[in-house]
Amino acid sequence: MLLLAASPVGKGCLVDAASVLPVLAAVPPAVLAGTDTANVVELADPLEPQAVLTRLRAAAAATGPLTLFVTGQLQLDRRQRLPHLALARTTPATVRYTAFPWHWFREELRLRPVGSTTLLLDLHADAETWAWLRGHALDCGPGVAVHGRVAPPAGRRRVAAPTYMKAVATILRSGGRPAAEQLHQMALARVAGEGEVGDLVLSGVGTGAGPGVGYAPAAPARPVPGGYRPQPPASAPHGPRPQAPDRLTFPAPPTNEPTAARTAPRAATTDTTDPHAAITTAVQSGNHADADALAARWEQAAVAAHGPGSEEALHWAEVRADLAMFAGDAERSCRTWMAVAAARLSAGQPVDAPAVEAAVDRAHHQWGRITDAPRARELGPALADLRSRVPGRREGALDHVRKQLHQLQTQG
């Protein structure tokens, strides 16, 4: 279970997010989580998006039900106009680098078993973000239950209170643990009773279109002191995660995560279970070949049903790239990520599209883990070509590839 409360320090603060944590902390963990036992991780006004990502990733990797309580404010980055959760150091000019991209929730939660994840959200938006929400969704991923509200700006020089989340905590402290939907409705009734109106209500299970309010991607990155270092992938089936010395990541999921892949290919297969859960089980058991074979069948079904360049097919290609990484086959993972990037570019996606950048970033990281020098030397020129087209958001990425390739070539 993760309790996250974040808002900027200073005049840019719209909500006193951290004020809800003592109220939530007074609720027994098992009641908060709705389970017999629970581990609680609390983040109060974190400074760095990577610190939040590390905690979120650890929570997402845990087995069993997961509940996240998130309180804070939403802001758009100026370049891509995409939503972020503002952190302590966030200002309007630094959203892209100091705030937590909302799509990282979706990216880290996307492979959890359907029905195992619940988010309770109490968010406040500035005027710009409030206008954006009128035409966009704030989805947290397929199969993820989302309940809560987004409140409009409270007015000049006024810092709002997280009344919805405080209502949730008060209800839970009173005894009993209603189901998430019932808890949500009870909290809304309390908020309405206090005279708050005009909120955007979030309630439902993500299906790819978003539960009432949905989602859009962006992936900021901070310069790494000491030169460029390729970053490890942002997500993969849960289970053993490879330990890389560079744990800082900047994940970017596809713009339209293909949740139809969970159901559409079933017409062409006899598998009636959630393939992501089955793949996770295989990976956790060390049966990497079985996991890849299952993903390959779903990829073939998606290609047959939707075409080789469809989001459904690319989703399963990405899953297979992650599976190759878990199996320790960095070369195959690199090749697959490069193929995904090439397919997205061929489909007309821009070079700075999050899904394109993510594929090249992950290919770059896996290339650096290939221990067979001739194999790495063989893939290097193609990766350099991709990097020249898709430089990514970390300075020095292309130079890093060229330098490493030159060293491989001189080693002969």
C-alpha positions as CSV (number, residue, x, y, z in Angstrom):
1,M,0.0,0.0,0.0
2,L,1.3,3.4,-0.9
3,L,0.3,6.8,0.6
4,L,1.5,9.6,-1.6
5,A,0.9,13.3,-0.8
6,A,2.6,15.9,-2.9
7,S,2.3,19.6,-3.6
8,P,4.8,22.4,-4.5
9,V,6.4,24.5,-1.8
10,G,5.5,28.2,-2.0
11,K,3.0,30.3,-3.9
12,G,2.4,27.6,-6.5
13,C,0.7,25.3,-4.0
14,L,-3.0,24.7,-4.6
15,V,-3.6,22.1,-1.9
16,D,-2.2,21.2,1.5
17,A,-1.7,17.6,0.4
18,A,0.5,16.4,3.3
19,S,-2.2,17.4,5.8
20,V,-4.1,14.3,5.1
21,L,-1.3,11.9,6.0
22,P,-1.7,12.1,9.8
23,V,-5.4,11.3,9.3
24,L,-4.7,8.3,7.1
25,A,-1.9,7.2,9.4
26,A,-4.4,6.9,12.2
27,V,-6.2,4.2,10.3
28,P,-4.9,0.6,10.9
29,P,-3.0,-0.6,7.8
30,A,-5.2,-3.6,7.3
31,V,-8.3,-1.3,7.2
32,L,-6.7,1.0,4.8
33,A,-5.7,-1.8,2.5
34,G,-8.9,-3.9,3.0
35,T,-6.8,-7.0,3.7
36,D,-5.8,-9.0,6.8
37,T,-2.3,-7.7,6.7
38,A,-0.6,-4.8,4.9
39,N,2.7,-3.0,4.4
40,V,2.4,0.8,4.3
41,V,4.8,3.1,2.4
42,E,4.3,6.8,3.0
43,L,5.7,9.6,0.8
44,A,5.2,13.1,2.1
45,D,6.1,16.0,-0.2
46,P,8.8,14.1,-2.1
47,L,11.4,16.1,-3.9
48,E,12.3,13.9,-6.9
49,P,10.1,12.1,-9.4
50,Q,12.6,9.2,-9.5
51,A,12.1,8.7,-5.7
52,V,8.4,8.4,-6.3
53,L,9.0,6.0,-9.2
54,T,11.2,3.8,-7.1
55,R,8.5,3.4,-4.4
56,L,5.7,3.0,-6.9
57,R,7.7,0.3,-8.8
58,A,8.3,-1.6,-5.5
59,A,4.6,-1.5,-4.6
60,A,3.6,-2.6,-8.1
61,A,5.9,-5.6,-8.0
62,A,4.4,-6.9,-4.8
63,T,2.0,-9.8,-5.0
64,G,-1.6,-9.5,-3.7
65,P,-4.0,-6.6,-3.7
66,L,-2.5,-3.1,-3.9
67,T,-4.2,0.2,-2.8
68,L,-2.7,3.6,-3.5
69,F,-3.9,6.8,-1.9
70,V,-2.7,9.8,-3.9
71,T,-3.3,13.4,-2.9
72,G,-1.9,16.4,-4.7
73,Q,-2.2,18.7,-7.6
74,L,-2.0,18.3,-11.4
75,Q,-0.1,20.5,-13.8
76,L,0.7,20.4,-17.5
77,D,4.3,20.5,-18.8
78,R,4.8,23.4,-21.2
79,R,6.2,21.4,-24.1
80,Q,3.8,18.5,-24.6
81,R,0.8,19.8,-22.5
82,L,0.6,16.5,-20.6
83,P,-0.4,15.9,-16.9
84,H,2.0,15.5,-14.1
85,L,1.7,15.2,-10.3
86,A,3.4,18.3,-9.0
87,L,6.1,17.6,-6.3
88,A,7.8,19.9,-3.8
89,R,10.2,21.6,-6.2
90,T,7.8,21.9,-9.1
91,T,7.1,25.3,-10.7
92,P,5.2,26.0,-13.9
93,A,8.5,26.3,-15.8
94,T,10.0,23.0,-14.4
95,V,7.0,20.6,-14.5
96,R,8.7,18.5,-17.2
97,Y,11.7,17.8,-15.0
98,T,10.6,18.1,-11.4
99,A,7.0,16.7,-11.4
100,F,5.9,13.1,-11.6
101,P,4.4,12.2,-15.1
102,W,0.9,10.9,-14.6
103,H,1.4,8.1,-17.2
104,W,4.1,6.6,-15.0
105,F,1.2,5.3,-12.8
106,R,-0.2,3.5,-15.9
107,E,3.2,2.2,-16.9
108,E,4.1,0.6,-13.6
109,L,0.6,-0.8,-13.0
110,R,-0.1,-2.1,-16.5
111,L,0.9,-5.7,-15.9
112,R,-0.6,-6.2,-12.5
113,P,-3.4,-8.8,-12.5
114,V,-6.8,-7.3,-13.4
115,G,-8.8,-6.4,-10.3
116,S,-5.8,-6.4,-7.9
117,T,-5.2,-2.6,-7.9
118,T,-7.2,0.3,-6.6
119,L,-6.4,4.0,-6.6
120,L,-8.1,6.5,-4.4
121,L,-7.3,10.0,-5.7
122,D,-7.9,13.5,-4.3
123,L,-6.4,15.9,-6.9
124,H,-6.6,19.6,-7.5
125,A,-5.9,21.2,-10.9
126,D,-4.8,24.7,-11.9
127,A,-6.9,26.5,-14.5
128,E,-4.8,25.3,-17.4
129,T,-5.0,21.6,-16.4
130,W,-8.7,21.9,-15.5
131,A,-9.4,23.0,-19.1
132,W,-7.3,20.1,-20.4
133,L,-9.3,17.6,-18.4
134,R,-12.5,18.6,-20.2
135,G,-11.3,16.8,-23.3
136,H,-8.9,14.1,-21.9
137,A,-9.0,11.1,-19.6
138,L,-6.8,10.4,-16.6
139,D,-6.7,6.7,-16.8
140,C,-4.3,4.7,-14.6
141,G,-4.2,1.5,-16.7
142,P,-6.4,-1.4,-17.8
143,G,-8.0,-3.3,-15.0
144,V,-7.1,-0.7,-12.4
145,A,-10.0,0.6,-10.3
146,V,-9.9,4.4,-9.8
147,H,-12.1,6.4,-7.4
148,G,-11.8,10.0,-6.4
149,R,-12.1,13.5,-7.6
150,V,-10.3,16.3,-9.3
151,A,-11.1,19.7,-7.9
152,P,-10.9,23.0,-9.9
153,P,-8.7,25.9,-8.7
154,A,-9.8,27.2,-5.3
155,G,-9.1,30.8,-6.1
156,R,-6.3,33.2,-5.9
157,R,-4.1,33.0,-2.8
158,R,-6.1,30.2,-1.4
159,V,-4.7,26.8,-0.5
160,A,-7.4,24.1,-0.6
161,A,-7.7,21.2,1.8
162,P,-7.8,17.5,0.6
163,T,-11.4,17.1,1.9
164,Y,-12.2,14.0,-0.2
165,M,-9.2,12.0,1.1
166,K,-9.8,13.3,4.7
167,A,-13.4,12.0,4.3
168,V,-12.1,8.6,3.2
169,A,-9.8,8.5,6.2
170,T,-12.6,9.5,8.6
171,I,-14.9,6.9,7.3
172,L,-12.3,4.2,7.7
173,R,-11.4,5.3,11.2
174,S,-15.1,5.0,12.2
175,G,-14.8,1.2,11.8
176,G,-15.4,-1.3,9.1
177,R,-14.0,-1.3,5.6
178,P,-16.6,-0.8,2.9
179,A,-15.8,-1.8,-0.7
180,A,-13.9,0.8,-2.7
181,E,-16.9,2.0,-4.7
182,Q,-19.1,2.3,-1.5
183,L,-16.3,4.1,0.3
184,H,-16.0,6.5,-2.7
185,Q,-19.7,7.3,-2.7
186,M,-19.7,7.9,1.1
187,A,-16.7,10.2,0.8
188,L,-18.4,12.2,-2.0
189,A,-21.5,12.6,0.1
190,R,-19.4,14.0,3.0
191,V,-17.7,16.4,0.6
192,A,-20.9,17.5,-0.9
193,G,-22.3,18.1,2.6
194,E,-19.5,20.5,3.2
195,G,-20.6,22.6,0.2
196,E,-17.9,21.6,-2.3
197,V,-19.2,21.5,-5.9
198,G,-17.9,21.4,-9.4
199,D,-15.5,18.5,-8.9
200,L,-14.7,16.1,-11.6
201,V,-15.6,12.7,-10.3
202,L,-13.4,9.6,-11.0
203,S,-15.0,6.2,-10.6
204,G,-14.6,3.1,-12.6
205,V,-12.1,0.4,-13.9
206,G,-9.7,1.4,-16.6
207,T,-10.4,-0.1,-20.0
208,G,-8.0,1.9,-22.1
209,A,-10.5,4.7,-22.7
210,G,-10.3,5.8,-19.0
211,P,-12.7,5.7,-16.1
212,G,-14.6,8.9,-16.7
213,V,-11.4,10.9,-16.9
214,G,-8.4,9.5,-18.7
215,Y,-4.7,9.8,-19.6
216,A,-2.0,11.1,-21.8
217,P,1.8,10.3,-21.8
218,A,5.0,12.3,-21.3
219,A,8.4,11.4,-20.0
220,P,10.7,14.0,-18.5
221,A,14.3,13.2,-17.8
222,R,16.9,14.9,-15.8
223,P,20.5,15.2,-17.0
224,V,22.7,12.6,-15.4
225,P,25.9,14.0,-13.9
226,G,29.1,12.6,-15.4
227,G,27.8,11.9,-18.9
228,Y,25.1,9.7,-20.4
229,R,24.3,6.3,-19.0
230,P,21.7,4.1,-20.8
231,Q,18.8,3.4,-18.5
232,P,17.1,0.1,-17.7
233,P,13.5,-0.5,-18.9
234,A,10.7,1.1,-17.1
235,S,8.4,-1.9,-16.8
236,A,8.1,-5.6,-17.4
237,P,6.1,-8.6,-16.1
238,H,6.2,-8.6,-12.4
239,G,8.5,-11.1,-10.7
240,P,12.3,-11.0,-10.5
241,R,13.6,-7.7,-11.8
242,P,17.1,-7.6,-13.1
243,Q,19.3,-5.5,-10.8
244,A,21.2,-2.9,-12.9
245,P,23.6,-0.4,-11.4
246,D,21.7,2.5,-13.0
247,R,18.2,2.3,-11.4
248,L,17.1,5.8,-12.6
249,T,14.6,5.4,-15.4
250,F,12.3,7.5,-17.4
251,P,9.6,5.2,-18.7
252,A,7.2,6.2,-21.5
253,P,4.4,3.9,-22.5
254,P,2.6,3.8,-25.8
255,T,0.3,6.7,-26.3
256,N,-2.7,4.3,-26.7
257,E,-1.9,1.3,-24.5
258,P,-3.8,-1.6,-26.4
259,T,-6.0,-3.0,-23.8
260,A,-8.0,-4.7,-26.5
261,A,-5.1,-7.1,-26.6
262,R,-6.4,-8.6,-23.4
263,T,-9.6,-9.8,-25.1
264,A,-9.5,-9.5,-28.9
265,P,-6.9,-12.2,-29.6
266,R,-8.9,-14.7,-27.6
267,A,-11.1,-15.4,-30.6
268,A,-8.0,-16.9,-32.2
269,T,-6.8,-18.9,-29.2
270,T,-8.1,-21.3,-26.7
271,D,-6.6,-19.5,-23.7
272,T,-9.3,-18.0,-21.5
273,T,-7.1,-16.7,-18.7
274,D,-5.5,-13.3,-18.4
275,P,-2.3,-13.8,-20.4
276,H,-0.4,-11.1,-18.5
277,A,-1.0,-13.0,-15.2
278,A,0.0,-16.3,-16.8
279,I,3.2,-14.7,-18.2
280,T,4.0,-13.2,-14.8
281,T,3.6,-16.6,-13.1
282,A,5.9,-18.2,-15.7
283,V,8.6,-15.5,-15.2
284,Q,8.4,-15.8,-11.4
285,S,8.9,-19.6,-11.8
286,G,11.9,-19.1,-14.1
287,N,10.1,-20.6,-17.1
288,H,11.2,-17.9,-19.5
289,A,10.7,-20.0,-22.6
290,D,7.1,-20.7,-21.7
291,A,6.5,-17.0,-21.0
292,D,7.8,-16.0,-24.3
293,A,5.9,-18.8,-26.1
294,L,2.6,-17.6,-24.6
295,A,3.4,-13.9,-25.5
296,A,4.3,-15.0,-29.0
297,R,0.9,-16.7,-29.5
298,W,-0.8,-13.6,-28.4
299,E,1.4,-11.5,-30.7
300,Q,0.5,-13.7,-33.6
301,A,-3.2,-13.5,-32.8
302,A,-3.0,-9.7,-32.6
303,V,-1.1,-9.5,-35.9
304,A,-3.8,-11.7,-37.5
305,A,-6.6,-9.7,-36.0
306,H,-5.3,-6.1,-36.3
307,G,-2.2,-6.1,-38.5
308,P,1.6,-6.1,-37.8
309,G,1.8,-2.4,-37.1
310,S,-1.2,-2.2,-34.8
311,E,-1.0,-1.2,-31.1
312,E,-2.2,-4.6,-30.2
313,A,0.6,-6.3,-32.0
314,L,3.2,-3.8,-30.8
315,H,2.1,-4.3,-27.2
316,W,2.9,-8.0,-27.4
317,A,6.2,-7.2,-29.1
318,E,7.1,-5.0,-26.2
319,V,6.1,-7.7,-23.7
320,R,8.4,-10.1,-25.5
321,A,11.3,-7.5,-25.4
322,D,10.8,-7.3,-21.6
323,L,10.7,-11.1,-21.4
324,A,14.0,-11.4,-23.3
325,M,15.5,-9.0,-20.7
326,F,14.3,-11.1,-17.8
327,A,15.7,-14.2,-19.5
328,G,19.1,-12.5,-19.7
329,D,19.0,-12.3,-23.5
330,A,20.0,-8.7,-23.9
331,E,20.7,-9.1,-27.7
332,R,17.1,-10.4,-28.4
333,S,15.6,-7.7,-26.2
334,C,17.6,-5.0,-28.0
335,R,16.6,-6.3,-31.4
336,T,13.0,-6.4,-30.4
337,W,12.9,-2.9,-29.0
338,M,14.6,-1.6,-32.1
339,A,12.0,-3.3,-34.2
340,V,9.2,-1.8,-32.2
341,A,10.8,1.7,-32.6
342,A,11.2,1.2,-36.3
343,A,7.6,0.0,-36.6
344,R,6.3,3.1,-34.8
345,L,8.4,5.4,-36.9
346,S,7.2,3.7,-40.1
347,A,3.6,4.2,-38.9
348,G,4.2,8.0,-38.8
349,Q,4.7,8.4,-35.1
350,P,6.9,11.5,-34.3
351,V,10.4,11.0,-33.1
352,D,9.6,12.6,-29.8
353,A,6.5,10.5,-29.2
354,P,6.9,8.8,-25.7
355,A,6.4,5.3,-27.1
356,V,9.1,5.8,-29.7
357,E,11.5,7.4,-27.3
358,A,10.9,4.6,-24.8
359,A,11.6,1.9,-27.3
360,V,14.9,3.4,-28.4
361,D,15.9,4.1,-24.7
362,R,15.3,0.5,-23.8
363,A,17.1,-0.8,-26.9
364,H,20.0,1.4,-26.0
365,H,20.1,0.0,-22.4
366,Q,19.9,-3.6,-23.6
367,W,22.6,-3.0,-26.2
368,G,24.9,-1.9,-23.4
369,R,24.3,-5.3,-21.6
370,I,25.3,-7.5,-24.5
371,T,28.4,-9.4,-23.5
372,D,29.3,-10.8,-26.9
373,A,31.3,-8.1,-28.6
374,P,30.7,-9.2,-32.2
375,R,27.0,-9.2,-31.6
376,A,27.0,-5.8,-30.0
377,R,29.2,-4.5,-32.9
378,E,26.7,-5.9,-35.4
379,L,23.8,-4.1,-33.7
380,G,25.7,-0.9,-33.1
381,P,25.2,0.9,-36.4
382,A,21.5,0.3,-36.5
383,L,21.2,1.6,-33.0
384,A,23.3,4.6,-33.8
385,D,21.0,5.3,-36.8
386,L,17.9,5.1,-34.5
387,R,19.6,7.4,-32.0
388,S,20.4,9.9,-34.7
389,R,16.6,10.0,-35.5
390,V,15.4,9.7,-31.9
391,P,18.0,11.4,-29.6
392,G,15.8,11.1,-26.6
393,R,15.7,13.4,-23.6
394,R,19.1,12.7,-22.0
395,E,22.0,14.6,-23.3
396,G,24.8,12.6,-24.9
397,A,22.8,9.5,-25.8
398,L,23.9,9.5,-29.5
399,D,27.5,10.3,-28.5
400,H,27.4,7.4,-26.1
401,V,26.4,4.9,-28.8
402,R,29.1,6.2,-31.2
403,K,31.8,6.1,-28.5
404,Q,30.9,2.6,-27.5
405,L,30.6,1.4,-31.1
406,H,34.0,2.9,-31.9
407,Q,35.6,1.0,-29.0
408,L,34.0,-2.2,-30.2
409,Q,35.2,-1.7,-33.7
410,T,38.8,-0.9,-32.5
411,Q,38.8,-4.0,-30.4
412,G,38.1,-5.8,-33.7
